[in-house]
Each structure stands twice: as structure tokens, then as C-alpha cells.
């Protein structure tokens, strides 16, 4: 199999943690930093990974959607990870907020996340995470626990550089 040669040398990422308690300072965000740490592993492949924005918002669909829209429309990141708000709880709304602002759906990404997660726990079937594109930014929903956020973001490391290449217009095949 021929090795893919990257046409990019950097990835800009943003992390938006969706947590009522975290936004009020009642719970420390450990999942967002776990995603950031996992992304730093891309540097071993020669990519410079920059975390360009990080924020904690309450589980409020309109607030989350407005921030996603702002970050995408200003080009602050190639990829935005929402962390938390993907479960079946009454306040979980990250997938809905993401769908509200996306231009294109990317169903294969949450399928990959769930497929990898099934190897660890059957509770992966309860995830409502989605992924999509707005303008030139990929938005991916991840779970809110530190362990699950780390495992699911690690499952994406192999595809993220190529996804960013495609979003930046490197589409010749």
C-alpha cells in the first residue's frame, strides 16, 4: 500500500466543552485537555498542531451553535471538537447544535468513533454524536468523559490530516 504524503504541515484545532457544571466552575474540565493532549500526538508525524481556541459553554443549543458558527465563519480552526453533550441526558444537545450550523454531514466519522468505542464498551451505542462541515471547518462531537474523549479522539488521528487537506482544497487524486 502506497503511503500518503501530506500536503499540509499544520492543523488548527479548537475545543468546545459542553457542560453545565463546567461552565459554572462546579466541575473541572478534564475531557477537553485530554483531547488536546491526544492531538499533540500528530506532531510525531511532522504536523504542527495548534489549539487556537478553547471554551466551556453550558448545554444550551443556541449558545453552542452560535459559537460553532462564529469559529467556523472566522476560520479560527480546521477542526472543532465539541466535548460532552452527546448522550441521552435531557440537556445533552451538542449533536443538535452541530446539525443546526453544518453545511454537509460527515456520517463516517461518528461511525468510526462508535466502531472503535464498541471494542471497549457496548454503551457506545448510546452516543448521538455527529460530525459535519461548515465552510472549511470540520466539526466533530466527542463524549464528555476524560477516558472516552481520549479514546475517541485517538481513533481519529489517522484520518484528520487528510480531512484537513481536503478541506483546504488539496483534492487531486
PyMOL commands that set and color helices and strands:
alter all, ss='L'
color gray80, all
select helices_A, chain A and resi 20-23+31-45+61-74+94-101+107-118+122-126+146-167
alter helices_A, ss='H'
color red, helices_A
select strands_A, chain A and resi 10-18+48-57+79-83+104-105+131-134+137-142
alter strands_A, ss='S'
color yellow, strands_A
deselect
rebuild
show_as cartoon
